[in-house]
Amino acid sequence: MVTFLYGLVFLGTLAAFFYMFIRDYKNIDVHHYSILIITLLVNLGFFIKSMTTSVGEAILLNDIIYLNGTILPALFIVSMLKSFNINAPKWAKFLLFAAAIAHLVLVWVGCTNDMYYANPRIEFTPNGTVLHFEKGPWMVYHFVYIGIACSIALWLCIYGLLHSEKISRWVLACYVTIFFVAAIAYGIEVVLKVDNEFMPVIYMLGTWVVVFSYGYTRMHNVDGIVSTMYDGLTDRGYVAFDKKGRFLNANKKALSILPELNKVRVDRHLVPEDGKIYNLFTEGMKSISNGTSKSELLKVNDIIYKYDVSYFNIEVGKKQDGFLFEFVDDTERQKHMEFMEHYNDMLQKRVREKSQHITEIQQKIVLGLSEIIENRDSNTGGHVRRTSDIVKILVKTVQDIGKITLDSEFIDDVIRAAPMHDLGKIAVDNSILCKPARLTDEEYAVMKTHAIKSAEIVHSILEGVEEEHFVKLSSNLAKHHHERWDGKGYPEGLSGEKIPLEARIMALADVYDALVSKRCYKEPMSFEEARKIILENMGTQFDPNLREIFEKSCNQLENYYKNLQQ
């Protein structure tokens, strides 16, 4: 009867084992499968032992059955730790399995020398063969080990109950039920000393609980879910290398992206002869080792892949087992980025064109305003345009010589601001502005007010429309272009480098044009005379640092005026 029952129990355990295969779980947890395998062996041992006819066979089968009291408790505890998300240190797990293996060794060795169980004998009963023996001195280890294992399992059950809000109730119920049922059944057998054990029935029921709860248990393991999901991402390519840079393997997607990998033998380093994959992978591994790793792009036919390299580890807590390259189709995103980049470029181009158009309109307005003023001032016809052109010649010479460093922004600003230097004359009375003779001292005092008025008008025109640096430079140029290096100019009597550079350049252009141009009160001066006067006044009226610049510009200035006369 017992033999028949053990046979059914074994078949039931075997059915549970195969049921796990039928479910085809991904990333199977090794602890659960180990429990199933050992339980299957134990129940097979019980079944065969019930039919044995010799003491030797009974002892051998009993040694196999002892896996239930040695390795199985350790596996059960480790499985509980993992399901309850308790990170036990490696040394604790090592000690647990070391104790389990030591126990198994004592059983296997002690049975041959009466140290574990002595005077073995078998009894044939209507319910099957029963092995009797006396407890040897090493049997103490069994009760100590089982006592410690049960204490740990009990503590874990209590821990799970106290932290039930963080643990699945179904998972907790499974472990607690298996533990208490097995502990009670084992206690009954030890106390009552029954001839035929009924623990195999408990083991079989336990295996089915493990089978039915396995999927639910795995759903509470985020790492397992993520691992399963990534395993299903067939549109991603993965290539692995060990920590020494030797090729390990690649999935089908990676092999389709880089067919050269099909020719690479497993466990060897890549060599330059491997072609483009040599640089791709060696540089990737080098970059992450140097801490400079970043996403790179790889174009294969018309598809653009983004690939990253990261470390991977098989063992929890281990720093690095190797390098993992991940390839993801990034074509659509790259096309979108390319479109946005093109759109931004186009938008910036249109903004530049509009800005340039606005600047040109502004310049025309300023020039128009300046020409209106010149039409009122019969003494200075064409002065605004000529001085603007002179400023261009001077700043270009500054660039060519390199003695004074001017950035491109400053040069553009000076050239744009030059036409505005005399806008203040619009506020000067016609009787003074249009007087066809030299001004009296009183009239000249009124005329000098145009410098401050020019700065005020420039500021009011440009403020809120132009950038601050251009507003400031234009105001300085308009206000201070009549200052002198020696401090005897107007309106503030600034001297030396206290005079803004833009105003010093404008002053040189302004005086030079006045000298070589015809006025109602004088004839144009020759280029030689004008040059002589300018140079004589370097260090008094003009910035001496502009001497070399003026001298090197004289030929261009003379040619400019000669072309105007033609």
ZAMARGU-4260 file (C-alpha; in steps of 0.2 Angstrom, whole numbers, plus 5000, padded with zeros to 4 digits):
<rodrens>
0) 5000/5000/5000 | 5014/5012/5005 | 5024/5007/4990 | 5009/5011/4979 | 5007/5028/4988
5) 5025/5032/4986 | 5024/5028/4967 | 5009/5040/4965 | 5018/5053/4975 | 5034/5052/4964
10) 5023/5053/4948 | 5014/5068/4955 | 5031/5076/4959 | 5037/5072/4941 | 5021/5079/4934
15) 5025/5096/4943 | 5043/5096/4936 | 5037/5094/4918 | 5023/5106/4921 | 5036/5119/4924
20) 5044/5115/4907 | 5027/5116/4898 | 5025/5134/4905 | 5041/5139/4897 | 5046/5152/4909
25) 5060/5164/4904 | 5075/5167/4915 | 5070/5153/4927 | 5076/5155/4945 | 5089/5142/4949
30) 5083/5140/4967 | 5065/5135/4963 | 5071/5123/4950 | 5084/5115/4962 | 5070/5113/4975
35) 5060/5103/4962 | 5075/5092/4956 | 5080/5088/4974 | 5062/5084/4979 | 5060/5073/4964
40) 5076/5063/4968 | 5070/5062/4987 | 5053/5055/4982 | 5061/5043/4969 | 5072/5037/4984
45) 5057/5034/4995 | 5048/5024/4981 | 5063/5013/4977 | 5067/5010/4995 | 5050/5004/4999
50) 5053/4990/4987 | 5072/4986/4991 | 5077/4968/4998 | 5094/4972/5005 | 5102/4982/5018
55) 5115/4990/5007 | 5102/4996/4994 | 5091/5003/5008 | 5106/5012/5015 | 5111/5019/4998
60) 5094/5025/4995 | 5093/5032/5012 | 5108/5043/5008 | 5099/5050/4993 | 5084/5053/5003
65) 5094/5063/5015 | 5095/5077/5003 | 5079/5082/5010 | 5087/5085/5027 | 5103/5093/5021
70) 5102/5103/5004 | 5084/5106/5003 | 5082/5116/5019 | 5096/5128/5013 | 5088/5130/4996
75) 5072/5134/5005 | 5079/5147/5015 | 5089/5155/5001 | 5073/5155/4990 | 5063/5164/5005
80) 5077/5177/5006 | 5075/5181/4987 | 5056/5181/4987 | 5056/5193/5002 | 5069/5204/4994
85) 5081/5202/5008 | 5099/5204/5003 | 5109/5192/5013 | 5128/5193/5012 | 5137/5181/5002
90) 5147/5174/5017 | 5131/5170/5026 | 5124/5160/5011 | 5141/5151/5009 | 5141/5146/5028
95) 5123/5140/5025 | 5127/5129/5010 | 5144/5123/5018 | 5134/5117/5033 | 5122/5108/5022
100) 5136/5099/5012 | 5145/5095/5028 | 5129/5087/5034 | 5127/5077/5018 | 5146/5071/5019
105) 5143/5065/5037 | 5128/5055/5032 | 5137/5047/5017 | 5153/5044/5026 | 5145/5039/5043
110) 5134/5026/5036 | 5149/5015/5033 | 5157/5015/5050 | 5142/5016/5062 | 5146/5035/5066
115) 5130/5041/5059 | 5118/5026/5061 | 5123/5009/5068 | 5117/4992/5066 | 5106/4995/5051
120) 5093/4981/5047 | 5078/4980/5036 | 5060/4974/5040 | 5048/4968/5027 | 5030/4974/5031
125) 5014/4973/5022 | 5016/4991/5018 | 5034/4989/5011 | 5052/4988/5017 | 5057/4998/5032
130) 5075/5002/5037 | 5079/5002/5055 | 5095/5009/5063 | 5102/5016/5079 | 5108/5034/5081
135) 5127/5036/5080 | 5136/5051/5088 | 5136/5061/5072 | 5117/5061/5072 | 5119/5076/5084
140) 5124/5086/5069 | 5108/5082/5061 | 5097/5089/5075 | 5108/5104/5077 | 5108/5108/5058
145) 5089/5105/5057 | 5086/5116/5073 | 5096/5130/5066 | 5088/5129/5048 | 5070/5129/5056
150) 5075/5144/5067 | 5080/5154/5052 | 5065/5149/5042 | 5054/5153/5057 | 5062/5170/5058
155) 5060/5173/5040 | 5041/5169/5041 | 5039/5181/5056 | 5049/5194/5046 | 5037/5191/5031
160) 5022/5193/5042 | 5028/5209/5050 | 5032/5217/5033 | 5017/5210/5024 | 5014/5227/5016
165) 5030/5224/5005 | 5028/5206/5001 | 5014/5197/4991 | 5002/5189/5003 | 5000/5174/4991
170) 5019/5172/4991 | 5020/5174/5010 | 5006/5161/5012 | 5014/5148/5002 | 5031/5149/5011
175) 5023/5150/5028 | 5011/5135/5024 | 5025/5124/5017 | 5036/5128/5032 | 5024/5124/5046
180) 5016/5109/5037 | 5033/5101/5034 | 5039/5106/5052 | 5024/5098/5060 | 5025/5082/5049
185) 5043/5080/5053 | 5040/5082/5072 | 5026/5069/5072 | 5037/5057/5063 | 5052/5060/5076
190) 5040/5059/5091 | 5029/5044/5086 | 5043/5035/5077 | 5032/5029/5063 | 5038/5015/5052
195) 5033/5022/5035 | 5036/5041/5033 | 5023/5052/5025 | 5035/5067/5021 | 5035/5062/5003
200) 5016/5068/5002 | 5021/5084/5010 | 5035/5086/4997 | 5024/5083/4982 | 5011/5095/4988
205) 5025/5108/4991 | 5032/5106/4973 | 5014/5110/4966 | 5013/5125/4977 | 5030/5130/4970
210) 5024/5127/4953 | 5008/5137/4954 | 5015/5151/4964 | 5031/5153/4953 | 5024/5164/4940
215) 5016/5175/4953 | 5032/5175/4963 | 5042/5181/4948 | 5030/5195/4944 | 5035/5203/4961
220) 5053/5203/4956 | 5056/5218/4946 | 5073/5213/4940 | 5065/5197/4933 | 5052/5207/4924
225) 5065/5219/4916 | 5076/5205/4911 | 5061/5196/4903 | 5056/5212/4894 | 5073/5215/4887
230) 5075/5198/4881 | 5059/5200/4871 | 5066/5216/4862 | 5071/5208/4846 | 5073/5225/4838
235) 5089/5228/4848 | 5105/5221/4845 | 5117/5215/4859 | 5135/5210/4858 | 5145/5205/4873
240) 5164/5204/4877 | 5172/5198/4893 | 5182/5210/4904 | 5198/5206/4894 | 5190/5211/4878
245) 5187/5194/4871 | 5171/5191/4861 | 5158/5181/4870 | 5142/5181/4859 | 5129/5192/4850
250) 5111/5190/4847 | 5103/5188/4830 | 5099/5206/4828 | 5117/5211/4831 | 5123/5198/4818
255) 5111/5205/4805 | 5117/5223/4809 | 5136/5218/4809 | 5137/5202/4799 | 5156/5203/4801
260) 5153/5196/4819 | 5149/5179/4811 | 5167/5177/4807 | 5173/5180/4824 | 5177/5165/4835
265) 5171/5165/4852 | 5183/5169/4866 | 5196/5178/4855 | 5201/5196/4854 | 5196/5206/4839
270) 5211/5211/4828 | 5213/5225/4815 | 5210/5212/4801 | 5192/5211/4807 | 5188/5227/4799
275) 5176/5241/4805 | 5170/5231/4820 | 5188/5231/4827 | 5188/5250/4829 | 5170/5251/4834
280) 5171/5238/4848 | 5189/5242/4854 | 5186/5261/4855 | 5169/5258/4864 | 5177/5247/4877
285) 5192/5259/4879 | 5180/5274/4881 | 5169/5266/4895 | 5185/5261/4904 | 5192/5279/4903
290) 5175/5286/4909 | 5171/5295/4893 | 5158/5283/4886 | 5144/5291/4876 | 5131/5286/4863
295) 5138/5284/4846 | 5129/5282/4829 | 5132/5268/4816 | 5124/5269/4798 | 5120/5252/4790
300) 5113/5255/4773 | 5099/5267/4776 | 5096/5263/4794 | 5105/5273/4808 | 5108/5264/4824
305) 5113/5272/4841 | 5124/5261/4851 | 5130/5262/4869 | 5142/5252/4879 | 5140/5247/4897
310) 5147/5235/4910 | 5137/5219/4914 | 5139/5207/4928 | 5132/5190/4931 | 5134/5189/4949
315) 5125/5201/4960 | 5137/5213/4969 | 5151/5209/4957 | 5159/5225/4949 | 5161/5219/4931
320) 5161/5203/4921 | 5162/5211/4904 | 5156/5224/4891 | 5138/5224/4883 | 5135/5234/4867
325) 5117/5238/4864 | 5111/5243/4846 | 5095/5252/4844 | 5087/5258/4828 | 5087/5277/4829
330) 5083/5281/4811 | 5067/5290/4814 | 5074/5301/4828 | 5089/5306/4818 | 5078/5311/4803
335) 5068/5321/4815 | 5083/5329/4822 | 5090/5332/4805 | 5074/5340/4800 | 5073/5351/4816
340) 5091/5356/4813 | 5087/5361/4795 | 5072/5370/4800 | 5082/5379/4814 | 5095/5384/4801
345) 5082/5390/4789 | 5073/5400/4803 | 5090/5408/4808 | 5094/5412/4790 | 5077/5421/4789
350) 5080/5430/4805 | 5097/5435/4799 | 5089/5441/4783 | 5076/5451/4792 | 5088/5458/4804
355) 5099/5463/4790 | 5084/5471/4781 | 5080/5480/4797 | 5098/5486/4799 | 5098/5492/4781
360) 5082/5502/4783 | 5089/5509/4799 | 5105/5514/4790 | 5095/5522/4776 | 5085/5532/4788
365) 5100/5538/4798 | 5109/5543/4781 | 5093/5551/4775 | 5092/5561/4791 | 5110/5565/4790
370) 5108/5571/4772 | 5093/5582/4778 | 5105/5590/4790 | 5118/5592/4777 | 5106/5601/4765
375) 5103/5613/4779 | 5122/5615/4782 | 5129/5622/4766 | 5146/5620/4773 | 5147/5601/4774
380) 5139/5593/4759 | 5143/5574/4757 | 5153/5575/4774 | 5143/5561/4782 | 5146/5548/4768
385) 5164/5553/4766 | 5168/5552/4784 | 5159/5535/4785 | 5170/5528/4771 | 5186/5535/4779
390) 5181/5526/4795 | 5180/5510/4785 | 5198/5513/4778 | 5205/5517/4795 | 5198/5502/4804
395) 5203/5490/4790 | 5221/5497/4792 | 5220/5493/4810 | 5215/5475/4806 | 5229/5474/4794
400) 5243/5481/4805 | 5237/5471/4821 | 5245/5484/4833 | 5228/5488/4841 | 5216/5473/4843
405) 5199/5476/4837 | 5185/5462/4837 | 5174/5461/4823 | 5159/5467/4833 | 5168/5483/4837
410) 5173/5486/4819 | 5155/5483/4813 | 5148/5495/4826 | 5160/5509/4822 | 5156/5508/4804
415) 5138/5508/4807 | 5138/5522/4820 | 5149/5534/4809 | 5135/5542/4799 | 5126/5547/4815
420) 5140/5558/4822 | 5133/5575/4818 | 5114/5571/4820 | 5114/5584/4834 | 5116/5598/4821
425) 5097/5597/4818 | 5094/5607/4834 | 5106/5621/4828 | 5098/5636/4822 | 5098/5639/4803
430) 5107/5656/4805 | 5122/5648/4812 | 5121/5631/4803 | 5119/5639/4786 | 5131/5654/4789
435) 5142/5655/4773 | 5157/5662/4783 | 5167/5659/4799 | 5157/5658/4815 | 5159/5671/4829
440) 5164/5664/4846 | 5146/5665/4852 | 5140/5656/4837 | 5153/5643/4839 | 5148/5640/4857
445) 5130/5636/4850 | 5137/5625/4837 | 5147/5615/4849 | 5131/5610/4858 | 5128/5598/4843
450) 5140/5585/4851 | 5129/5582/4866 | 5113/5584/4856 | 5120/5571/4844 | 5122/5558/4858
455) 5105/5561/4865 | 5097/5559/4848 | 5107/5543/4844 | 5102/5536/4861 | 5083/5540/4858
460) 5083/5532/4841 | 5093/5516/4845 | 5087/5512/4863 | 5076/5497/4864 | 5079/5493/4845
465) 5098/5489/4845 | 5109/5479/4857 | 5116/5489/4872 | 5134/5488/4866 | 5130/5497/4849
470) 5119/5510/4858 | 5133/5514/4870 | 5147/5515/4856 | 5136/5526/4845 | 5132/5538/4859
475) 5151/5539/4863 | 5156/5542/4845 | 5143/5556/4843 | 5147/5564/4859 | 5166/5564/4860
480) 5172/5565/4842 | 5177/5583/4845 | 5187/5579/4861 | 5206/5581/4860 | 5220/5570/4866
485) 5227/5585/4876 | 5210/5588/4884 | 5206/5605/4876 | 5192/5598/4866 | 5173/5598/4869
490) 5160/5594/4876 | 5168/5587/4892 | 5187/5590/4889 | 5192/5572/4890 | 5210/5568/4887
495) 5221/5553/4882 | 5213/5536/4883 | 5198/5543/4893 | 5192/5547/4876 | 5183/5531/4869
500) 5193/5523/4855 | 5178/5525/4843 | 5177/5544/4846 | 5196/5545/4843 | 5195/5536/4826
505) 5180/5547/4821 | 5189/5563/4826 | 5203/5558/4814 | 5191/5555/4800 | 5181/5571/4803
510) 5196/5583/4803 | 5204/5575/4788 | 5188/5577/4778 | 5186/5595/4783 | 5204/5598/4778
515) 5203/5591/4760 | 5186/5596/4756 | 5179/5613/4750 | 5170/5624/4762 | 5161/5640/4758
520) 5174/5649/4768 | 5189/5640/4761 | 5196/5630/4747 | 5201/5611/4749 | 5218/5608/4756
525) 5231/5597/4747 | 5233/5579/4753 | 5251/5583/4757 | 5246/5598/4768 | 5232/5589/4776
530) 5244/5575/4780 | 5257/5586/4787 | 5244/5595/4799 | 5237/5578/4805 | 5254/5571/4809
535) 5259/5588/4818 | 5244/5586/4829 | 5247/5568/4834 | 5249/5569/4853 | 5240/5585/4855
540) 5223/5584/4845 | 5224/5566/4840 | 5228/5549/4848 | 5247/5546/4844 | 5244/5528/4843
545) 5234/5531/4827 | 5249/5539/4819 | 5255/5523/4810 | 5237/5518/4805 | 5235/5535/4797
550) 5251/5535/4788 | 5248/5518/4781 | 5230/5524/4776 | 5235/5540/4767 | 5237/5532/4749
555) 5220/5524/4751 | 5212/5540/4757 | 5220/5550/4743 | 5214/5537/4730 | 5197/5538/4738
560) 5195/5557/4735 | 5202/5556/4718 | 5189/5544/4713 | 5176/5555/4720 | 5182/5569/4709
565) 5181/5559/4693
</rodrens>
